[in-house]
Amino acid sequence: MSRIDLARLDDIADVLQQVRSWDGVEDRGGGTFYLKRKPYLHFHVGQDSRRADIRRFDGWVQFDLPEPLPAGLKQEFLVLLEDEYAGR
């Protein structure tokens, strides 16, 4: 899997805007986010797939992101991001 073309993140722009607003989060461009100077979130794509990698204390968790992301999964994705953020 390779890094994502940012146009493929348009459907989750509202979620990413929230993430950018959190204290300690730095958007380093290219769909890569750091939290307190440590990798926190980035995206990968395959030919017919898209996923987010979210760093947890015990390693990375992958979250599949169908395109466009349905509202229920978008909320689940945001909750996961918030939970991991709150745990740091």
HTML snippet that shows the backbone in 3Dmol.js (N, CA, C, O; Angstrom):
<script src="https://3Dmol.org/build/3Dmol-min.js"></script>
<div id="view" style="width:600px;height:400px;position:relative"></div>
<script>
const pdb = `
ATOM      1  N   MET A   1       0.844  -1.189   0.000  1.00  0.00           N
ATOM      2  CA  MET A   1       0.000   0.000   0.000  1.00  0.00           C
ATOM      3  C   MET A   1       0.881   1.241   0.000  1.00  0.00           C
ATOM      4  O   MET A   1       1.950   1.265   0.609  1.00  0.00           O
ATOM      5  N   SER A   2       0.412   2.266  -0.692  1.00  0.00           N
ATOM      6  CA  SER A   2       1.165   3.510  -0.744  1.00  0.00           C
ATOM      7  C   SER A   2       0.412   4.613  -0.003  1.00  0.00           C
ATOM      8  O   SER A   2      -0.741   4.444   0.393  1.00  0.00           O
ATOM      9  N   ARG A   3       1.092   5.743   0.173  1.00  0.00           N
ATOM     10  CA  ARG A   3       0.465   6.893   0.827  1.00  0.00           C
ATOM     11  C   ARG A   3      -0.670   7.411  -0.039  1.00  0.00           C
ATOM     12  O   ARG A   3      -0.735   7.141  -1.239  1.00  0.00           O
ATOM     13  N   ILE A   4      -1.554   8.153   0.589  1.00  0.00           N
ATOM     14  CA  ILE A   4      -2.797   8.547  -0.059  1.00  0.00           C
ATOM     15  C   ILE A   4      -2.697   9.881  -0.803  1.00  0.00           C
ATOM     16  O   ILE A   4      -1.981  10.788  -0.378  1.00  0.00           O
ATOM     17  N   ASP A   5      -3.413   9.988  -1.903  1.00  0.00           N
ATOM     18  CA  ASP A   5      -3.630  11.253  -2.591  1.00  0.00           C
ATOM     19  C   ASP A   5      -4.644  12.021  -1.729  1.00  0.00           C
ATOM     20  O   ASP A   5      -5.717  11.499  -1.426  1.00  0.00           O
ATOM     21  N   LEU A   6      -4.313  13.237  -1.341  1.00  0.00           N
ATOM     22  CA  LEU A   6      -5.149  13.991  -0.403  1.00  0.00           C
ATOM     23  C   LEU A   6      -6.581  14.191  -0.888  1.00  0.00           C
ATOM     24  O   LEU A   6      -7.479  14.375  -0.066  1.00  0.00           O
ATOM     25  N   ALA A   7      -6.819  14.161  -2.180  1.00  0.00           N
ATOM     26  CA  ALA A   7      -8.182  14.289  -2.706  1.00  0.00           C
ATOM     27  C   ALA A   7      -9.066  13.148  -2.216  1.00  0.00           C
ATOM     28  O   ALA A   7     -10.286  13.290  -2.141  1.00  0.00           O
ATOM     29  N   ARG A   8      -8.451  12.022  -1.885  1.00  0.00           N
ATOM     30  CA  ARG A   8      -9.227  10.873  -1.401  1.00  0.00           C
ATOM     31  C   ARG A   8      -9.607  11.004   0.071  1.00  0.00           C
ATOM     32  O   ARG A   8     -10.212  10.097   0.641  1.00  0.00           O
ATOM     33  N   LEU A   9      -9.252  12.136   0.688  1.00  0.00           N
ATOM     34  CA  LEU A   9      -9.638  12.397   2.081  1.00  0.00           C
ATOM     35  C   LEU A   9     -10.740  13.443   2.185  1.00  0.00           C
ATOM     36  O   LEU A   9     -11.127  13.827   3.289  1.00  0.00           O
ATOM     37  N   ASP A  10     -11.247  13.907   1.052  1.00  0.00           N
ATOM     38  CA  ASP A  10     -12.258  14.972   1.050  1.00  0.00           C
ATOM     39  C   ASP A  10     -13.500  14.600   1.857  1.00  0.00           C
ATOM     40  O   ASP A  10     -14.083  15.460   2.517  1.00  0.00           O
ATOM     41  N   ASP A  11     -13.911  13.342   1.814  1.00  0.00           N
ATOM     42  CA  ASP A  11     -15.133  12.935   2.513  1.00  0.00           C
ATOM     43  C   ASP A  11     -14.961  12.879   4.032  1.00  0.00           C
ATOM     44  O   ASP A  11     -15.950  12.764   4.756  1.00  0.00           O
ATOM     45  N   ILE A  12     -13.736  12.959   4.521  1.00  0.00           N
ATOM     46  CA  ILE A  12     -13.503  12.985   5.968  1.00  0.00           C
ATOM     47  C   ILE A  12     -12.811  14.286   6.393  1.00  0.00           C
ATOM     48  O   ILE A  12     -12.188  14.349   7.454  1.00  0.00           O
ATOM     49  N   ALA A  13     -12.925  15.312   5.563  1.00  0.00           N
ATOM     50  CA  ALA A  13     -12.293  16.602   5.855  1.00  0.00           C
ATOM     51  C   ALA A  13     -12.766  17.168   7.186  1.00  0.00           C
ATOM     52  O   ALA A  13     -11.976  17.770   7.913  1.00  0.00           O
ATOM     53  N   ASP A  14     -14.046  16.984   7.519  1.00  0.00           N
ATOM     54  CA  ASP A  14     -14.563  17.493   8.786  1.00  0.00           C
ATOM     55  C   ASP A  14     -13.923  16.791   9.982  1.00  0.00           C
ATOM     56  O   ASP A  14     -13.636  17.430  10.995  1.00  0.00           O
ATOM     57  N   VAL A  15     -13.701  15.499   9.874  1.00  0.00           N
ATOM     58  CA  VAL A  15     -13.038  14.745  10.949  1.00  0.00           C
ATOM     59  C   VAL A  15     -11.596  15.222  11.092  1.00  0.00           C
ATOM     60  O   VAL A  15     -11.123  15.450  12.206  1.00  0.00           O
ATOM     61  N   LEU A  16     -10.908  15.371   9.984  1.00  0.00           N
ATOM     62  CA  LEU A  16      -9.511  15.798  10.035  1.00  0.00           C
ATOM     63  C   LEU A  16      -9.381  17.220  10.566  1.00  0.00           C
ATOM     64  O   LEU A  16      -8.397  17.543  11.233  1.00  0.00           O
ATOM     65  N   GLN A  17     -10.366  18.077  10.277  1.00  0.00           N
ATOM     66  CA  GLN A  17     -10.342  19.435  10.819  1.00  0.00           C
ATOM     67  C   GLN A  17     -10.452  19.399  12.340  1.00  0.00           C
ATOM     68  O   GLN A  17      -9.795  20.181  13.027  1.00  0.00           O
ATOM     69  N   GLN A  18     -11.271  18.507  12.864  1.00  0.00           N
ATOM     70  CA  GLN A  18     -11.371  18.356  14.325  1.00  0.00           C
ATOM     71  C   GLN A  18     -10.043  17.904  14.910  1.00  0.00           C
ATOM     72  O   GLN A  18      -9.581  18.445  15.914  1.00  0.00           O
ATOM     73  N   VAL A  19      -9.431  16.908  14.274  1.00  0.00           N
ATOM     74  CA  VAL A  19      -8.150  16.387  14.754  1.00  0.00           C
ATOM     75  C   VAL A  19      -7.105  17.503  14.775  1.00  0.00           C
ATOM     76  O   VAL A  19      -6.334  17.610  15.728  1.00  0.00           O
ATOM     77  N   ARG A  20      -7.074  18.320  13.748  1.00  0.00           N
ATOM     78  CA  ARG A  20      -6.112  19.431  13.683  1.00  0.00           C
ATOM     79  C   ARG A  20      -6.294  20.413  14.835  1.00  0.00           C
ATOM     80  O   ARG A  20      -5.337  21.072  15.239  1.00  0.00           O
ATOM     81  N   SER A  21      -7.499  20.517  15.363  1.00  0.00           N
ATOM     82  CA  SER A  21      -7.797  21.492  16.418  1.00  0.00           C
ATOM     83  C   SER A  21      -7.377  21.031  17.812  1.00  0.00           C
ATOM     84  O   SER A  21      -7.390  21.825  18.752  1.00  0.00           O
ATOM     85  N   TRP A  22      -7.008  19.766  17.957  1.00  0.00           N
ATOM     86  CA  TRP A  22      -6.663  19.236  19.274  1.00  0.00           C
ATOM     87  C   TRP A  22      -5.261  19.689  19.686  1.00  0.00           C
ATOM     88  O   TRP A  22      -4.349  19.754  18.862  1.00  0.00           O
ATOM     89  N   ASP A  23      -5.106  19.997  20.965  1.00  0.00           N
ATOM     90  CA  ASP A  23      -3.797  20.390  21.495  1.00  0.00           C
ATOM     91  C   ASP A  23      -2.768  19.298  21.264  1.00  0.00           C
ATOM     92  O   ASP A  23      -3.031  18.120  21.505  1.00  0.00           O
ATOM     93  N   GLY A  24      -1.609  19.696  20.800  1.00  0.00           N
ATOM     94  CA  GLY A  24      -0.509  18.754  20.613  1.00  0.00           C
ATOM     95  C   GLY A  24      -0.501  18.035  19.286  1.00  0.00           C
ATOM     96  O   GLY A  24       0.440  17.296  18.998  1.00  0.00           O
ATOM     97  N   VAL A  25      -1.540  18.229  18.451  1.00  0.00           N
ATOM     98  CA  VAL A  25      -1.606  17.567  17.143  1.00  0.00           C
ATOM     99  C   VAL A  25      -0.993  18.480  16.090  1.00  0.00           C
ATOM    100  O   VAL A  25      -1.287  19.673  16.023  1.00  0.00           O
ATOM    101  N   GLU A  26      -0.136  17.887  15.274  1.00  0.00           N
ATOM    102  CA  GLU A  26       0.525  18.616  14.194  1.00  0.00           C
ATOM    103  C   GLU A  26       0.246  17.893  12.881  1.00  0.00           C
ATOM    104  O   GLU A  26       0.522  16.701  12.744  1.00  0.00           O
ATOM    105  N   ASP A  27      -0.302  18.626  11.922  1.00  0.00           N
ATOM    106  CA  ASP A  27      -0.543  18.101  10.580  1.00  0.00           C
ATOM    107  C   ASP A  27       0.727  18.345   9.782  1.00  0.00           C
ATOM    108  O   ASP A  27       1.056  19.488   9.468  1.00  0.00           O
ATOM    109  N   ARG A  28       1.436  17.282   9.455  1.00  0.00           N
ATOM    110  CA  ARG A  28       2.695  17.420   8.723  1.00  0.00           C
ATOM    111  C   ARG A  28       2.511  17.316   7.216  1.00  0.00           C
ATOM    112  O   ARG A  28       3.484  17.222   6.468  1.00  0.00           O
ATOM    113  N   GLY A  29       1.275  17.333   6.781  1.00  0.00           N
ATOM    114  CA  GLY A  29       0.983  17.275   5.350  1.00  0.00           C
ATOM    115  C   GLY A  29       0.980  15.853   4.832  1.00  0.00           C
ATOM    116  O   GLY A  29       1.490  14.939   5.480  1.00  0.00           O
ATOM    117  N   GLY A  30       0.414  15.681   3.685  1.00  0.00           N
ATOM    118  CA  GLY A  30       0.380  14.366   3.060  1.00  0.00           C
ATOM    119  C   GLY A  30      -0.454  13.350   3.810  1.00  0.00           C
ATOM    120  O   GLY A  30      -0.286  12.145   3.622  1.00  0.00           O
ATOM    121  N   GLY A  31      -1.368  13.833   4.675  1.00  0.00           N
ATOM    122  CA  GLY A  31      -2.202  12.921   5.443  1.00  0.00           C
ATOM    123  C   GLY A  31      -1.490  12.318   6.643  1.00  0.00           C
ATOM    124  O   GLY A  31      -1.881  11.254   7.123  1.00  0.00           O
ATOM    125  N   THR A  32      -0.456  12.981   7.131  1.00  0.00           N
ATOM    126  CA  THR A  32       0.321  12.485   8.266  1.00  0.00           C
ATOM    127  C   THR A  32       0.165  13.444   9.446  1.00  0.00           C
ATOM    128  O   THR A  32       0.405  14.645   9.325  1.00  0.00           O
ATOM    129  N   PHE A  33      -0.240  12.891  10.581  1.00  0.00           N
ATOM    130  CA  PHE A  33      -0.457  13.679  11.786  1.00  0.00           C
ATOM    131  C   PHE A  33       0.423  13.135  12.910  1.00  0.00           C
ATOM    132  O   PHE A  33       0.611  11.927  13.055  1.00  0.00           O
ATOM    133  N   TYR A  34       0.950  14.064  13.694  1.00  0.00           N
ATOM    134  CA  TYR A  34       1.756  13.714  14.859  1.00  0.00           C
ATOM    135  C   TYR A  34       1.044  14.226  16.105  1.00  0.00           C
ATOM    136  O   TYR A  34       0.348  15.240  16.064  1.00  0.00           O
ATOM    137  N   LEU A  35       1.224  13.521  17.195  1.00  0.00           N
ATOM    138  CA  LEU A  35       0.692  13.929  18.487  1.00  0.00           C
ATOM    139  C   LEU A  35       1.856  13.972  19.460  1.00  0.00           C
ATOM    140  O   LEU A  35       2.500  12.958  19.729  1.00  0.00           O
ATOM    141  N   LYS A  36       2.109  15.146  19.975  1.00  0.00           N
ATOM    142  CA  LYS A  36       3.226  15.349  20.902  1.00  0.00           C
ATOM    143  C   LYS A  36       4.531  14.812  20.319  1.00  0.00           C
ATOM    144  O   LYS A  36       5.296  14.116  20.986  1.00  0.00           O
ATOM    145  N   ARG A  37       4.757  15.159  19.056  1.00  0.00           N
ATOM    146  CA  ARG A  37       5.976  14.821  18.309  1.00  0.00           C
ATOM    147  C   ARG A  37       6.146  13.341  17.983  1.00  0.00           C
ATOM    148  O   ARG A  37       7.228  12.915  17.579  1.00  0.00           O
ATOM    149  N   LYS A  38       5.098  12.565  18.153  1.00  0.00           N
ATOM    150  CA  LYS A  38       5.152  11.141  17.799  1.00  0.00           C
ATOM    151  C   LYS A  38       4.089  10.866  16.742  1.00  0.00           C
ATOM    152  O   LYS A  38       3.005  11.448  16.787  1.00  0.00           O
ATOM    153  N   PRO A  39       4.391   9.980  15.788  1.00  0.00           N
ATOM    154  CA  PRO A  39       3.391   9.640  14.772  1.00  0.00           C
ATOM    155  C   PRO A  39       2.077   9.203  15.423  1.00  0.00           C
ATOM    156  O   PRO A  39       2.074   8.432  16.382  1.00  0.00           O
ATOM    157  N   TYR A  40       0.973   9.701  14.893  1.00  0.00           N
ATOM    158  CA  TYR A  40      -0.342   9.430  15.465  1.00  0.00           C
ATOM    159  C   TYR A  40      -1.319   8.866  14.443  1.00  0.00           C
ATOM    160  O   TYR A  40      -2.061   7.930  14.743  1.00  0.00           O
ATOM    161  N   LEU A  41      -1.324   9.432  13.228  1.00  0.00           N
ATOM    162  CA  LEU A  41      -2.310   9.046  12.227  1.00  0.00           C
ATOM    163  C   LEU A  41      -1.737   9.276  10.839  1.00  0.00           C
ATOM    164  O   LEU A  41      -1.151  10.322  10.558  1.00  0.00           O
ATOM    165  N   HIS A  42      -1.913   8.283   9.973  1.00  0.00           N
ATOM    166  CA  HIS A  42      -1.592   8.466   8.556  1.00  0.00           C
ATOM    167  C   HIS A  42      -2.464   7.518   7.752  1.00  0.00           C
ATOM    168  O   HIS A  42      -3.155   6.669   8.314  1.00  0.00           O
ATOM    169  N   PHE A  43      -2.427   7.666   6.444  1.00  0.00           N
ATOM    170  CA  PHE A  43      -3.331   6.944   5.562  1.00  0.00           C
ATOM    171  C   PHE A  43      -2.553   6.202   4.490  1.00  0.00           C
ATOM    172  O   PHE A  43      -1.469   6.614   4.079  1.00  0.00           O
ATOM    173  N   HIS A  44      -3.140   5.094   4.048  1.00  0.00           N
ATOM    174  CA  HIS A  44      -2.594   4.299   2.949  1.00  0.00           C
ATOM    175  C   HIS A  44      -3.725   3.958   1.993  1.00  0.00           C
ATOM    176  O   HIS A  44      -4.893   3.919   2.379  1.00  0.00           O
ATOM    177  N   VAL A  45      -3.364   3.716   0.754  1.00  0.00           N
ATOM    178  CA  VAL A  45      -4.340   3.284  -0.240  1.00  0.00           C
ATOM    179  C   VAL A  45      -3.800   2.114  -1.028  1.00  0.00           C
ATOM    180  O   VAL A  45      -2.595   1.967  -1.232  1.00  0.00           O
ATOM    181  N   GLY A  46      -4.725   1.294  -1.459  1.00  0.00           N
ATOM    182  CA  GLY A  46      -4.436   0.237  -2.412  1.00  0.00           C
ATOM    183  C   GLY A  46      -5.237   0.548  -3.652  1.00  0.00           C
ATOM    184  O   GLY A  46      -5.851   1.610  -3.756  1.00  0.00           O
ATOM    185  N   GLN A  47      -5.232  -0.358  -4.574  1.00  0.00           N
ATOM    186  CA  GLN A  47      -5.953  -0.122  -5.816  1.00  0.00           C
ATOM    187  C   GLN A  47      -7.436   0.152  -5.564  1.00  0.00           C
ATOM    188  O   GLN A  47      -8.015   1.063  -6.156  1.00  0.00           O
ATOM    189  N   ASP A  48      -8.041  -0.638  -4.688  1.00  0.00           N
ATOM    190  CA  ASP A  48      -9.468  -0.485  -4.384  1.00  0.00           C
ATOM    191  C   ASP A  48      -9.725  -0.342  -2.899  1.00  0.00           C
ATOM    192  O   ASP A  48     -10.791  -0.729  -2.421  1.00  0.00           O
ATOM    193  N   SER A  49      -8.779   0.199  -2.162  1.00  0.00           N
ATOM    194  CA  SER A  49      -8.962   0.292  -0.720  1.00  0.00           C
ATOM    195  C   SER A  49      -8.305   1.551  -0.170  1.00  0.00           C
ATOM    196  O   SER A  49      -7.457   2.178  -0.805  1.00  0.00           O
ATOM    197  N   ARG A  50      -8.734   1.886   1.026  1.00  0.00           N
ATOM    198  CA  ARG A  50      -8.178   3.033   1.734  1.00  0.00           C
ATOM    199  C   ARG A  50      -8.263   2.701   3.222  1.00  0.00           C
ATOM    200  O   ARG A  50      -9.245   2.124   3.687  1.00  0.00           O
ATOM    201  N   ARG A  51      -7.222   3.074   3.958  1.00  0.00           N
ATOM    202  CA  ARG A  51      -7.258   2.797   5.386  1.00  0.00           C
ATOM    203  C   ARG A  51      -6.478   3.871   6.139  1.00  0.00           C
ATOM    204  O   ARG A  51      -5.619   4.562   5.590  1.00  0.00           O
ATOM    205  N   ALA A  52      -6.819   3.976   7.420  1.00  0.00           N
ATOM    206  CA  ALA A  52      -6.095   4.850   8.338  1.00  0.00           C
ATOM    207  C   ALA A  52      -5.305   3.961   9.286  1.00  0.00           C
ATOM    208  O   ALA A  52      -5.790   2.918   9.724  1.00  0.00           O
ATOM    209  N   ASP A  53      -4.096   4.378   9.596  1.00  0.00           N
ATOM    210  CA  ASP A  53      -3.293   3.732  10.632  1.00  0.00           C
ATOM    211  C   ASP A  53      -3.241   4.694  11.806  1.00  0.00           C
ATOM    212  O   ASP A  53      -2.813   5.839  11.660  1.00  0.00           O
ATOM    213  N   ILE A  54      -3.678   4.228  12.972  1.00  0.00           N
ATOM    214  CA  ILE A  54      -3.751   5.046  14.174  1.00  0.00           C
ATOM    215  C   ILE A  54      -2.849   4.415  15.228  1.00  0.00           C
ATOM    216  O   ILE A  54      -2.963   3.228  15.533  1.00  0.00           O
ATOM    217  N   ARG A  55      -1.954   5.226  15.777  1.00  0.00           N
ATOM    218  CA  ARG A  55      -1.009   4.705  16.764  1.00  0.00           C
ATOM    219  C   ARG A  55      -1.667   4.608  18.131  1.00  0.00           C
ATOM    220  O   ARG A  55      -2.299   5.546  18.618  1.00  0.00           O
ATOM    221  N   ARG A  56      -1.495   3.437  18.730  1.00  0.00           N
ATOM    222  CA  ARG A  56      -1.945   3.188  20.090  1.00  0.00           C
ATOM    223  C   ARG A  56      -0.712   2.954  20.945  1.00  0.00           C
ATOM    224  O   ARG A  56       0.405   2.896  20.429  1.00  0.00           O
ATOM    225  N   PHE A  57      -0.908   2.822  22.233  1.00  0.00           N
ATOM    226  CA  PHE A  57       0.219   2.542  23.127  1.00  0.00           C
ATOM    227  C   PHE A  57       0.900   1.224  22.781  1.00  0.00           C
ATOM    228  O   PHE A  57       2.117   1.089  22.913  1.00  0.00           O
ATOM    229  N   ASP A  58       0.108   0.258  22.337  1.00  0.00           N
ATOM    230  CA  ASP A  58       0.639  -1.081  22.076  1.00  0.00           C
ATOM    231  C   ASP A  58       0.906  -1.332  20.590  1.00  0.00           C
ATOM    232  O   ASP A  58       1.093  -2.479  20.184  1.00  0.00           O
ATOM    233  N   GLY A  59       0.927  -0.289  19.788  1.00  0.00           N
ATOM    234  CA  GLY A  59       1.202  -0.453  18.360  1.00  0.00           C
ATOM    235  C   GLY A  59       0.152   0.247  17.519  1.00  0.00           C
ATOM    236  O   GLY A  59      -0.632   1.056  18.014  1.00  0.00           O
ATOM    237  N   TRP A  60       0.155  -0.079  16.251  1.00  0.00           N
ATOM    238  CA  TRP A  60      -0.747   0.559  15.299  1.00  0.00           C
ATOM    239  C   TRP A  60      -2.012  -0.257  15.107  1.00  0.00           C
ATOM    240  O   TRP A  60      -1.968  -1.487  15.102  1.00  0.00           O
ATOM    241  N   VAL A  61      -3.134   0.421  14.951  1.00  0.00           N
ATOM    242  CA  VAL A  61      -4.395  -0.205  14.603  1.00  0.00           C
ATOM    243  C   VAL A  61      -4.804   0.328  13.236  1.00  0.00           C
ATOM    244  O   VAL A  61      -4.617   1.508  12.940  1.00  0.00           O
ATOM    245  N   GLN A  62      -5.354  -0.538  12.414  1.00  0.00           N
ATOM    246  CA  GLN A  62      -5.791  -0.151  11.075  1.00  0.00           C
ATOM    247  C   GLN A  62      -7.305  -0.017  11.058  1.00  0.00           C
ATOM    248  O   GLN A  62      -8.021  -0.820  11.657  1.00  0.00           O
ATOM    249  N   PHE A  63      -7.781   1.010  10.364  1.00  0.00           N
ATOM    250  CA  PHE A  63      -9.212   1.260  10.247  1.00  0.00           C
ATOM    251  C   PHE A  63      -9.527   1.420   8.768  1.00  0.00           C
ATOM    252  O   PHE A  63      -9.078   2.371   8.128  1.00  0.00           O
ATOM    253  N   ASP A  64     -10.307   0.482   8.229  1.00  0.00           N
ATOM    254  CA  ASP A  64     -10.686   0.552   6.812  1.00  0.00           C
ATOM    255  C   ASP A  64     -11.655   1.709   6.583  1.00  0.00           C
ATOM    256  O   ASP A  64     -12.580   1.923   7.368  1.00  0.00           O
ATOM    257  N   LEU A  65     -11.434   2.443   5.509  1.00  0.00           N
ATOM    258  CA  LEU A  65     -12.221   3.628   5.177  1.00  0.00           C
ATOM    259  C   LEU A  65     -12.808   3.490   3.770  1.00  0.00           C
ATOM    260  O   LEU A  65     -12.215   3.971   2.804  1.00  0.00           O
ATOM    261  N   PRO A  66     -13.975   2.831   3.647  1.00  0.00           N
ATOM    262  CA  PRO A  66     -14.601   2.755   2.322  1.00  0.00           C
ATOM    263  C   PRO A  66     -14.867   4.163   1.790  1.00  0.00           C
ATOM    264  O   PRO A  66     -15.025   5.113   2.556  1.00  0.00           O
ATOM    265  N   GLU A  67     -14.912   4.275   0.468  1.00  0.00           N
ATOM    266  CA  GLU A  67     -15.143   5.586  -0.153  1.00  0.00           C
ATOM    267  C   GLU A  67     -16.484   5.616  -0.867  1.00  0.00           C
ATOM    268  O   GLU A  67     -16.773   4.738  -1.680  1.00  0.00           O
ATOM    269  N   PRO A  68     -17.306   6.618  -0.573  1.00  0.00           N
ATOM    270  CA  PRO A  68     -17.219   7.571   0.518  1.00  0.00           C
ATOM    271  C   PRO A  68     -17.543   6.877   1.841  1.00  0.00           C
ATOM    272  O   PRO A  68     -18.221   5.851   1.870  1.00  0.00           O
ATOM    273  N   LEU A  69     -17.051   7.451   2.919  1.00  0.00           N
ATOM    274  CA  LEU A  69     -17.230   6.844   4.240  1.00  0.00           C
ATOM    275  C   LEU A  69     -18.651   7.100   4.740  1.00  0.00           C
ATOM    276  O   LEU A  69     -19.053   8.256   4.874  1.00  0.00           O
ATOM    277  N   PRO A  70     -19.419   6.044   5.019  1.00  0.00           N
ATOM    278  CA  PRO A  70     -20.777   6.214   5.539  1.00  0.00           C
ATOM    279  C   PRO A  70     -20.754   6.931   6.898  1.00  0.00           C
ATOM    280  O   PRO A  70     -19.780   6.831   7.645  1.00  0.00           O
ATOM    281  N   ALA A  71     -21.819   7.641   7.199  1.00  0.00           N
ATOM    282  CA  ALA A  71     -21.897   8.446   8.416  1.00  0.00           C
ATOM    283  C   ALA A  71     -21.613   7.638   9.680  1.00  0.00           C
ATOM    284  O   ALA A  71     -20.917   8.120  10.574  1.00  0.00           O
ATOM    285  N   GLY A  72     -22.137   6.425   9.767  1.00  0.00           N
ATOM    286  CA  GLY A  72     -21.908   5.595  10.955  1.00  0.00           C
ATOM    287  C   GLY A  72     -20.446   5.243  11.143  1.00  0.00           C
ATOM    288  O   GLY A  72     -19.931   5.291  12.260  1.00  0.00           O
ATOM    289  N   LEU A  73     -19.777   4.891  10.057  1.00  0.00           N
ATOM    290  CA  LEU A  73     -18.346   4.576  10.139  1.00  0.00           C
ATOM    291  C   LEU A  73     -17.517   5.827  10.395  1.00  0.00           C
ATOM    292  O   LEU A  73     -16.487   5.767  11.065  1.00  0.00           O
ATOM    293  N   LYS A  74     -17.965   6.958   9.863  1.00  0.00           N
ATOM    294  CA  LYS A  74     -17.262   8.213  10.112  1.00  0.00           C
ATOM    295  C   LYS A  74     -17.282   8.523  11.611  1.00  0.00           C
ATOM    296  O   LYS A  74     -16.271   8.929  12.183  1.00  0.00           O
ATOM    297  N   GLN A  75     -18.435   8.327  12.232  1.00  0.00           N
ATOM    298  CA  GLN A  75     -18.551   8.562  13.677  1.00  0.00           C
ATOM    299  C   GLN A  75     -17.677   7.576  14.453  1.00  0.00           C
ATOM    300  O   GLN A  75     -17.019   7.956  15.421  1.00  0.00           O
ATOM    301  N   GLU A  76     -17.673   6.322  14.032  1.00  0.00           N
ATOM    302  CA  GLU A  76     -16.829   5.303  14.678  1.00  0.00           C
ATOM    303  C   GLU A  76     -15.346   5.667  14.558  1.00  0.00           C
ATOM    304  O   GLU A  76     -14.585   5.509  15.513  1.00  0.00           O
ATOM    305  N   PHE A  77     -14.947   6.145  13.403  1.00  0.00           N
ATOM    306  CA  PHE A  77     -13.571   6.573  13.170  1.00  0.00           C
ATOM    307  C   PHE A  77     -13.203   7.734  14.095  1.00  0.00           C
ATOM    308  O   PHE A  77     -12.136   7.727  14.708  1.00  0.00           O
ATOM    309  N   LEU A  78     -14.083   8.724  14.194  1.00  0.00           N
ATOM    310  CA  LEU A  78     -13.827   9.869  15.062  1.00  0.00           C
ATOM    311  C   LEU A  78     -13.728   9.441  16.528  1.00  0.00           C
ATOM    312  O   LEU A  78     -12.853   9.915  17.253  1.00  0.00           O
ATOM    313  N   VAL A  79     -14.606   8.562  16.961  1.00  0.00           N
ATOM    314  CA  VAL A  79     -14.566   8.079  18.349  1.00  0.00           C
ATOM    315  C   VAL A  79     -13.242   7.365  18.626  1.00  0.00           C
ATOM    316  O   VAL A  79     -12.643   7.561  19.684  1.00  0.00           O
ATOM    317  N   LEU A  80     -12.789   6.550  17.695  1.00  0.00           N
ATOM    318  CA  LEU A  80     -11.501   5.864  17.866  1.00  0.00           C
ATOM    319  C   LEU A  80     -10.364   6.876  17.980  1.00  0.00           C
ATOM    320  O   LEU A  80      -9.499   6.744  18.846  1.00  0.00           O
ATOM    321  N   LEU A  81     -10.361   7.872  17.119  1.00  0.00           N
ATOM    322  CA  LEU A  81      -9.331   8.913  17.174  1.00  0.00           C
ATOM    323  C   LEU A  81      -9.382   9.658  18.508  1.00  0.00           C
ATOM    324  O   LEU A  81      -8.346   9.918  19.119  1.00  0.00           O
ATOM    325  N   GLU A  82     -10.582   9.997  18.950  1.00  0.00           N
ATOM    326  CA  GLU A  82     -10.736  10.708  20.231  1.00  0.00           C
ATOM    327  C   GLU A  82     -10.260   9.852  21.398  1.00  0.00           C
ATOM    328  O   GLU A  82      -9.586  10.351  22.298  1.00  0.00           O
ATOM    329  N   ASP A  83     -10.604   8.575  21.389  1.00  0.00           N
ATOM    330  CA  ASP A  83     -10.178   7.671  22.468  1.00  0.00           C
ATOM    331  C   ASP A  83      -8.669   7.565  22.554  1.00  0.00           C
ATOM    332  O   ASP A  83      -8.095   7.619  23.642  1.00  0.00           O
ATOM    333  N   GLU A  84      -8.030   7.415  21.408  1.00  0.00           N
ATOM    334  CA  GLU A  84      -6.571   7.311  21.391  1.00  0.00           C
ATOM    335  C   GLU A  84      -5.925   8.635  21.798  1.00  0.00           C
ATOM    336  O   GLU A  84      -4.900   8.645  22.481  1.00  0.00           O
ATOM    337  N   TYR A  85      -6.519   9.742  21.383  1.00  0.00           N
ATOM    338  CA  TYR A  85      -6.001  11.054  21.760  1.00  0.00           C
ATOM    339  C   TYR A  85      -6.119  11.252  23.276  1.00  0.00           C
ATOM    340  O   TYR A  85      -5.174  11.705  23.922  1.00  0.00           O
ATOM    341  N   ALA A  86      -7.268  10.914  23.828  1.00  0.00           N
ATOM    342  CA  ALA A  86      -7.519  11.108  25.266  1.00  0.00           C
ATOM    343  C   ALA A  86      -6.593  10.246  26.118  1.00  0.00           C
ATOM    344  O   ALA A  86      -6.270  10.605  27.251  1.00  0.00           O
ATOM    345  N   GLY A  87      -6.172   9.117  25.575  1.00  0.00           N
ATOM    346  CA  GLY A  87      -5.299   8.198  26.314  1.00  0.00           C
ATOM    347  C   GLY A  87      -3.850   8.638  26.371  1.00  0.00           C
ATOM    348  O   GLY A  87      -3.034   7.964  26.999  1.00  0.00           O
ATOM    349  N   ARG A  88      -3.512   9.729  25.746  1.00  0.00           N
ATOM    350  CA  ARG A  88      -2.120  10.184  25.742  1.00  0.00           C
ATOM    351  C   ARG A  88      -1.943  11.352  26.643  1.00  0.00           C
ATOM    352  O   ARG A  88      -0.834  11.872  26.768  1.00  0.00           O
TER     353      ARG A  88
END
`;
const viewer = $3Dmol.createViewer("view");
viewer.addModel(pdb, "pdb");
viewer.setStyle({}, {cartoon: {color: "spectrum"}});
viewer.zoomTo();
viewer.render();
</script>
